[in-house]
Amino acid sequence: MKTPDTTTEEIPGVPRRPRVLFTVGGTAFEFVRKLEVRSTGELLMLARRRYRGGLGGPVVIKRLRNPSGFVERRRLVEEVELTFRLNHPGIAKVYHLKAYRGVPHVVMEYVEGRSLDTVLNLVAMRRKPMSPAFGAWVVSEVAEALHHAHTLRDEWNRPLGIVHRDVSPRNLRLGVHGEVKLTNFTTAFSTLPGREITSRPLVKGDVAYASPEALRREPLDARSDLFSLGLVLLEVLTGTHPLAHGDDAAAPPPPPDLPPVQAQGPTWMPLTEVAARMALVGPREVENLARDVPEGLRAVLVRALRQSPVDRFGTAAALAAVLREWLRDHAPGYGRQAAAEEVEEAAREATGRRNQAELLEGGLHPAELTAEEAAMASEAAFEASGAERPPPFMGGDDVTPDVNDAPLLVEDFDELGGPDAEAPGDDFEDDDDGHQPV
């Protein structure tokens, strides 16, 4: 039998050569593995920073869609500059914007933990929602982070009018120590001076968490984000979502005043149907969906999910204050440690249910997968189909940045190529141990 050719790269124990994506200011960023390909075309990669004196730890690199014209290129720079202005422990921070092979890449700090999307998937697998205290804690943390963004001012004390526009479970991160991070301000609206305006009728972010006014392309303010956050709280506390609740019913007619709009990425339901179903969300439906939720939190949901912004909480700080008061009265002492322990308990219980299902069904997943890995694999398969994530527990991502005081660098951005520029990362394939073969 012929002995196959081998190289030192294939000999066990011989370290693989790192693949350097690019360098910024003398710091090299080495590819580790792919994390996710989103339906919008964005690729997220795990990388490690290597300084001249040694390693600097893991980071997340997001490869963005390549802007095709000057206005889109300028808006991308503005979005990253806007993110860097945010300075709050509950908001993810950006390090660099780098053009690599003609394609824009954003470098962010990696935080070990889970997205809320993944947690909701685990909850669905164990068939039991998270505790009311968990929902109140997480959403109060996000509300405080949003309040910082909503009230941010520029150097001349002018309000920036920031609206996140994509508050959803996949953009909320739960660290291993219970910290909560709001990520992905790349779709945010602001009144940043000199900002380029686009006339395209796009609904930004995950349309399943868009406010009624966002779906109608009306002017937005901070209260639009509070509606989205209310949907997140409803899903955490009940395990359901208004769009999923109406799946078996006939699709209602679209609102008569709905203008021609399109989603930023592929959707799993026609946008007109999403708008029609979201227009039906009101106190009666929310009360019905949240009938098992404690009364105080049910009242929060009813107010946050009002159709008219004037009937919602006036500010994110007001929402956070109500949730903090509920926690003091009903779950004193609940905080980071309790939240982290509850997430780990959900993961253990989901794994136990998956193992039980394996015995009954004869093997639903490869034996080496935990329940969490199976949940993330399901999300990856759905993303590969080109559709957008349905709201009720269809998977999770596992990436996020963190907060750091490193300066923002916008390097070589004029090097951006056209829409057909080579997309680094497409040629990267992970081997069994998660490293990039060279």
C-alpha positions as CSV (number, residue, x, y, z in Angstrom):
1,M,0.0,0.0,0.0
2,K,1.3,3.4,-1.0
3,T,2.2,5.7,1.9
4,P,0.5,9.0,1.5
5,D,2.7,12.1,1.2
6,T,2.9,14.2,4.4
7,T,4.2,17.5,5.3
8,T,5.2,19.0,8.7
9,E,1.8,20.7,8.7
10,E,0.1,17.3,9.0
11,I,2.3,15.9,11.7
12,P,0.5,15.8,15.1
13,G,2.0,18.3,17.6
14,V,3.5,20.6,15.0
15,P,2.0,24.0,15.3
16,R,0.2,25.4,12.2
17,R,1.4,28.7,10.8
18,P,-1.1,31.5,11.5
19,R,-2.7,33.2,8.6
20,V,-2.5,37.0,8.9
21,L,-5.5,38.8,7.6
22,F,-4.0,42.2,7.8
23,T,-2.0,44.5,10.1
24,V,-3.0,47.8,11.7
25,G,-0.4,50.0,13.2
26,G,2.1,47.2,13.7
27,T,-0.6,44.8,15.1
28,A,-1.2,41.7,13.1
29,F,-4.7,40.1,13.1
30,E,-4.5,36.3,12.6
31,F,-7.5,34.3,11.3
32,V,-8.7,31.6,13.7
33,R,-12.1,30.4,12.4
34,K,-15.4,31.6,10.9
35,L,-18.1,32.3,13.4
36,E,-21.2,33.2,11.2
37,V,-22.3,34.2,7.8
38,R,-25.4,36.4,8.2
39,S,-28.3,36.6,5.7
40,T,-27.2,40.2,4.9
41,G,-23.9,38.9,3.6
42,E,-21.8,39.9,6.6
43,L,-19.1,37.4,7.7
44,L,-18.0,37.2,11.3
45,M,-14.6,35.7,12.0
46,L,-12.7,35.0,15.2
47,A,-9.1,36.3,15.1
48,R,-6.3,36.9,17.4
49,R,-4.3,40.1,17.8
50,R,-0.5,39.7,17.8
51,Y,1.6,42.7,18.9
52,R,5.3,42.9,18.3
53,G,5.8,41.8,21.9
54,G,3.4,38.9,21.9
55,L,-0.3,38.0,21.7
56,G,-3.0,40.5,22.5
57,G,-6.0,38.2,22.8
58,P,-9.0,37.3,20.6
59,V,-11.1,39.8,18.6
60,V,-14.1,39.5,16.3
61,I,-13.6,40.8,12.7
62,K,-16.8,41.5,10.8
63,R,-16.5,41.6,7.0
64,L,-19.2,44.0,5.8
65,R,-20.9,44.2,2.5
66,N,-18.8,46.2,0.1
67,P,-20.3,49.6,-0.6
68,S,-20.8,50.2,-4.3
69,G,-20.7,54.0,-4.4
70,F,-19.3,57.1,-2.7
71,V,-22.4,57.8,-0.6
72,E,-22.5,54.2,0.8
73,R,-18.8,54.3,1.5
74,R,-19.2,57.5,3.4
75,R,-22.1,56.2,5.4
76,L,-20.1,53.2,6.4
77,V,-17.3,55.4,7.8
78,E,-19.9,57.5,9.6
79,E,-21.5,54.4,11.2
80,V,-18.2,53.2,12.6
81,E,-17.3,56.7,13.8
82,L,-20.7,56.9,15.5
83,T,-20.1,53.6,17.3
84,F,-16.8,54.8,18.6
85,R,-18.5,57.8,20.2
86,L,-20.5,55.4,22.5
87,N,-18.8,54.9,25.8
88,H,-20.9,52.7,28.1
89,P,-20.1,49.4,29.8
90,G,-23.2,47.9,28.2
91,I,-22.4,48.8,24.7
92,A,-19.9,47.1,22.4
93,K,-17.0,49.1,21.1
94,V,-15.2,49.2,17.8
95,Y,-11.4,49.2,17.4
96,H,-10.7,49.7,13.7
97,L,-12.3,50.0,10.3
98,K,-9.9,48.5,7.8
99,A,-10.1,48.0,4.0
100,Y,-8.6,44.6,3.2
101,R,-8.5,43.3,-0.4
102,G,-10.8,46.1,-1.2
103,V,-13.5,45.0,1.3
104,P,-14.3,46.8,4.6
105,H,-13.6,45.0,7.8
106,V,-14.6,46.1,11.4
107,V,-12.4,44.9,14.3
108,M,-14.2,44.5,17.6
109,E,-13.3,42.9,20.9
110,Y,-14.5,39.3,21.5
111,V,-16.4,38.5,24.8
112,E,-16.8,34.9,25.9
113,G,-20.4,34.0,26.4
114,R,-23.7,33.6,24.5
115,S,-26.0,35.7,22.5
116,L,-29.6,36.0,23.8
117,D,-30.6,34.4,20.6
118,T,-28.7,31.2,21.6
119,V,-30.2,31.4,25.1
120,L,-33.7,31.5,23.7
121,N,-32.9,28.5,21.5
122,L,-31.8,26.6,24.6
123,V,-34.9,27.7,26.4
124,A,-37.0,26.3,23.5
125,M,-35.2,23.0,23.7
126,R,-35.8,22.6,27.5
127,R,-39.4,23.9,27.1
128,K,-39.3,26.3,30.0
129,P,-38.9,30.1,29.8
130,M,-36.2,31.9,31.7
131,S,-37.4,33.4,35.0
132,P,-39.1,36.8,35.2
133,A,-36.2,38.1,37.1
134,F,-33.8,37.1,34.3
135,G,-36.0,39.0,31.7
136,A,-36.3,42.1,33.9
137,W,-32.5,42.1,34.6
138,V,-31.4,41.7,31.0
139,V,-33.8,44.2,29.5
140,S,-33.1,46.8,32.3
141,E,-29.4,46.5,31.4
142,V,-30.1,47.0,27.7
143,A,-32.4,49.9,28.4
144,E,-29.7,51.7,30.4
145,A,-27.3,51.1,27.5
146,L,-29.8,52.4,25.0
147,H,-30.4,55.5,27.2
148,H,-26.7,56.4,26.9
149,A,-26.9,56.1,23.1
150,H,-30.2,58.0,22.8
151,T,-29.0,60.9,24.9
152,L,-25.5,61.2,23.4
153,R,-24.4,64.6,22.3
154,D,-21.5,65.8,20.0
155,E,-18.6,68.0,20.9
156,W,-20.8,71.1,20.6
157,N,-23.5,69.7,22.9
158,R,-25.9,69.0,20.1
159,P,-28.0,65.8,20.4
160,L,-27.1,63.1,18.0
161,G,-30.6,61.6,17.9
162,I,-29.3,58.0,17.8
163,V,-31.7,55.2,17.2
164,H,-30.3,51.7,17.1
165,R,-32.9,50.2,14.7
166,D,-31.8,46.6,15.3
167,V,-32.5,45.8,18.9
168,S,-33.0,42.0,18.7
169,P,-31.8,38.9,20.6
170,R,-28.9,38.3,18.2
171,N,-27.5,41.7,19.0
172,L,-27.7,41.2,22.8
173,R,-24.7,39.4,24.4
174,L,-24.6,37.7,27.7
175,G,-21.1,37.3,29.1
176,V,-19.9,34.3,31.2
177,H,-20.0,36.5,34.3
178,G,-23.5,37.8,33.6
179,E,-22.7,41.1,31.9
180,V,-25.1,42.2,29.2
181,K,-23.8,43.9,26.0
182,L,-25.7,45.7,23.3
183,T,-23.9,45.2,20.0
184,N,-24.1,46.2,16.3
185,F,-24.7,49.9,15.9
186,T,-23.8,49.6,12.2
187,T,-27.5,50.2,11.2
188,A,-28.1,53.0,13.6
189,F,-29.6,56.3,12.6
190,S,-28.2,59.6,13.9
191,T,-28.1,63.3,13.1
192,L,-24.3,63.2,13.0
193,P,-23.2,66.5,11.3
194,G,-22.3,66.0,7.6
195,R,-24.0,62.6,7.5
196,E,-24.9,61.4,4.0
197,I,-28.6,60.7,3.5
198,T,-29.9,57.8,1.4
199,S,-33.3,57.9,-0.3
200,R,-33.6,54.1,-0.5
201,P,-36.8,52.9,1.3
202,L,-35.0,50.3,3.4
203,V,-36.2,48.9,6.7
204,K,-32.9,48.4,8.7
205,G,-32.2,45.5,11.0
206,D,-34.3,42.3,11.8
207,V,-37.8,43.1,10.6
208,A,-39.3,40.7,13.2
209,Y,-38.3,43.2,15.9
210,A,-39.0,46.4,13.9
211,S,-41.5,48.9,15.3
212,P,-44.7,49.7,13.5
213,E,-43.4,53.2,12.5
214,A,-40.1,51.7,11.2
215,L,-42.1,49.3,9.0
216,R,-44.0,52.3,7.7
217,R,-40.8,54.2,7.1
218,E,-41.9,57.0,9.3
219,P,-39.5,59.3,11.2
220,L,-38.0,57.4,14.2
221,D,-36.9,58.4,17.6
222,A,-35.8,56.5,20.7
223,R,-39.2,55.1,21.4
224,S,-38.9,52.9,18.3
225,D,-36.1,51.0,20.0
226,L,-38.3,50.6,23.1
227,F,-40.9,48.8,21.1
228,S,-38.2,46.4,19.8
229,L,-36.9,45.9,23.3
230,G,-40.5,45.2,24.4
231,L,-40.7,42.4,21.8
232,V,-37.4,41.0,23.2
233,L,-38.8,41.1,26.8
234,L,-42.0,39.4,25.6
235,E,-40.0,36.6,24.0
236,V,-37.8,36.0,27.0
237,L,-40.7,35.9,29.4
238,T,-43.2,33.8,27.3
239,G,-41.1,32.0,24.7
240,T,-43.3,33.4,22.0
241,H,-43.5,36.3,19.5
242,P,-46.5,38.0,18.0
243,L,-45.5,37.0,14.4
244,A,-45.1,33.4,15.4
245,H,-48.4,33.5,17.3
246,G,-50.3,34.3,14.1
247,D,-48.7,31.8,11.8
248,D,-51.8,29.7,11.5
249,A,-54.1,32.6,10.9
250,A,-54.9,34.1,7.5
251,A,-52.5,36.9,6.7
252,P,-54.2,40.3,7.4
253,P,-54.3,42.9,4.6
254,P,-51.4,45.3,4.7
255,P,-52.0,48.7,6.3
256,P,-53.5,51.1,3.8
257,D,-50.9,53.7,4.4
258,L,-47.9,51.4,4.0
259,P,-45.4,52.9,1.5
260,P,-43.2,50.9,-0.9
261,V,-40.5,49.5,1.3
262,Q,-37.9,46.7,1.2
263,A,-35.9,44.9,3.9
264,Q,-32.2,45.3,4.2
265,G,-31.7,41.6,3.8
266,P,-33.7,38.5,2.9
267,T,-36.8,37.9,5.0
268,W,-38.7,34.7,6.1
269,M,-42.1,36.5,5.7
270,P,-43.2,39.1,3.1
271,L,-42.5,42.6,4.5
272,T,-46.1,43.7,3.9
273,E,-47.3,40.7,6.0
274,V,-44.9,41.6,8.8
275,A,-46.2,45.2,8.8
276,A,-49.8,44.0,8.8
277,R,-49.3,41.6,11.7
278,M,-47.2,44.1,13.7
279,A,-50.0,46.7,13.2
280,L,-52.3,44.3,15.1
281,V,-50.1,44.2,18.2
282,G,-52.0,45.9,21.0
283,P,-52.9,45.6,24.7
284,R,-55.4,42.7,24.2
285,E,-53.0,40.5,22.2
286,V,-50.1,41.3,24.6
287,E,-52.2,40.6,27.6
288,N,-53.1,37.2,26.1
289,L,-49.6,36.3,25.2
290,A,-48.3,37.4,28.6
291,R,-51.1,35.9,30.7
292,D,-48.6,33.8,32.7
293,V,-46.2,36.7,33.3
294,P,-46.3,38.5,36.7
295,E,-48.7,41.4,36.7
296,G,-46.0,44.1,37.1
297,L,-44.0,42.9,34.1
298,R,-47.2,42.3,32.1
299,A,-48.0,46.0,32.5
300,V,-44.5,46.9,31.3
301,L,-45.1,44.8,28.1
302,V,-48.4,46.4,27.4
303,R,-47.0,49.9,27.6
304,A,-43.8,49.1,25.7
305,L,-45.7,47.5,22.9
306,R,-48.2,50.3,22.2
307,Q,-48.7,51.1,18.5
308,S,-48.3,54.9,19.0
309,P,-44.9,56.0,20.3
310,V,-46.6,58.6,22.5
311,D,-48.2,55.8,24.5
312,R,-44.9,54.0,25.3
313,F,-42.3,54.8,27.8
314,G,-40.9,58.2,27.1
315,T,-37.3,57.2,27.5
316,A,-35.2,54.0,27.9
317,A,-34.2,55.3,31.4
318,A,-37.9,55.3,32.4
319,L,-38.3,51.7,31.3
320,A,-35.1,50.7,33.1
321,A,-36.3,52.4,36.3
322,V,-39.6,50.4,36.3
323,L,-37.8,47.1,35.8
324,R,-35.3,47.9,38.5
325,E,-38.1,48.7,40.9
326,W,-39.8,45.4,40.0
327,L,-36.5,43.6,40.7
328,R,-36.1,45.3,44.1
329,D,-39.6,44.3,45.1
330,H,-39.8,40.7,43.7
331,A,-36.2,39.5,43.2
332,P,-33.9,41.5,45.5
333,G,-30.2,40.7,44.9
334,Y,-30.8,39.4,41.4
335,G,-27.8,40.4,39.2
336,R,-24.9,39.3,37.1
337,Q,-24.1,36.1,39.1
338,A,-27.7,34.9,39.2
339,A,-28.2,35.6,35.5
340,A,-25.0,33.7,34.6
341,E,-26.0,30.8,36.7
342,E,-29.5,30.7,35.2
343,V,-28.1,30.6,31.7
344,E,-25.8,27.7,32.6
345,E,-28.8,25.9,34.1
346,A,-30.7,26.3,30.9
347,A,-27.8,24.9,28.9
348,R,-27.6,21.9,31.2
349,E,-31.3,21.2,31.1
350,A,-31.4,21.6,27.3
351,T,-28.6,19.1,27.0
352,G,-30.5,16.7,29.1
353,R,-33.6,17.0,27.0
354,R,-31.5,16.5,23.8
355,N,-30.0,13.4,25.2
356,Q,-33.4,12.1,26.1
357,A,-34.6,12.8,22.6
358,E,-31.6,11.0,21.2
359,L,-32.7,7.8,23.0
360,L,-36.3,8.1,21.8
361,E,-35.7,9.3,18.2
362,G,-32.6,7.3,17.4
363,G,-30.1,10.2,17.0
364,L,-31.1,13.7,15.9
365,H,-27.6,15.2,16.0
366,P,-24.0,13.9,16.0
367,A,-23.2,12.4,19.3
368,E,-20.4,14.9,20.1
369,L,-22.7,18.0,19.9
370,T,-24.0,19.6,23.0
371,A,-27.5,21.0,22.9
372,E,-26.0,24.5,22.6
373,E,-23.9,23.4,19.6
374,A,-26.9,21.8,18.0
375,A,-28.8,25.0,18.5
376,M,-26.1,27.0,16.8
377,A,-25.8,24.5,14.0
378,S,-29.5,24.9,13.3
379,E,-29.0,28.6,13.0
380,A,-26.1,28.2,10.7
381,A,-28.1,26.0,8.4
382,F,-30.9,28.4,8.4
383,E,-28.6,31.3,7.6
384,A,-27.1,29.4,4.7
385,S,-30.6,29.1,3.2
386,G,-30.5,32.9,2.6
387,A,-33.6,33.6,4.7
388,E,-33.9,35.7,7.8
389,R,-34.2,34.2,11.3
390,P,-37.8,33.6,12.3
391,P,-38.5,35.1,15.7
392,P,-39.3,32.1,17.8
393,F,-36.0,30.3,18.7
394,M,-34.5,29.5,15.4
395,G,-30.9,29.5,16.5
396,G,-28.2,31.8,17.8
397,D,-24.9,33.5,17.0
398,D,-22.0,33.5,19.3
399,V,-20.0,36.6,18.7
400,T,-19.8,40.1,20.1
401,P,-17.4,43.0,20.8
402,D,-16.7,44.4,24.2
403,V,-15.8,47.9,25.5
404,N,-12.3,49.2,25.3
405,D,-10.7,52.6,25.1
406,A,-8.5,51.8,22.1
407,P,-8.6,54.6,19.4
408,L,-10.6,54.1,16.3
409,L,-8.5,53.8,13.2
410,V,-10.0,54.2,9.7
411,E,-7.2,52.9,7.5
412,D,-6.9,52.7,3.8
413,F,-10.7,53.2,3.3
414,D,-10.1,54.7,-0.1
415,E,-8.8,51.3,-1.2
416,L,-12.3,49.9,-1.2
417,G,-13.0,48.1,-4.4
418,G,-16.3,47.6,-6.3
419,P,-19.0,45.1,-5.5
420,D,-17.0,42.3,-7.2
421,A,-13.9,42.8,-5.1
422,E,-12.5,39.6,-3.6
423,A,-14.1,38.8,-0.2
424,P,-11.5,37.5,2.2
425,G,-12.8,34.8,4.4
426,D,-14.7,33.0,1.6
427,D,-11.6,30.9,1.0
428,F,-11.1,30.1,4.7
429,E,-12.1,26.6,5.8
430,D,-11.8,25.4,9.4
431,D,-10.2,22.0,10.0
432,D,-11.2,19.7,12.8
433,D,-9.4,21.5,15.6
434,G,-10.7,24.9,14.6
435,H,-7.5,26.2,13.1
436,Q,-6.9,27.5,9.6
437,P,-4.9,25.0,7.4
438,V,-2.1,26.6,5.5
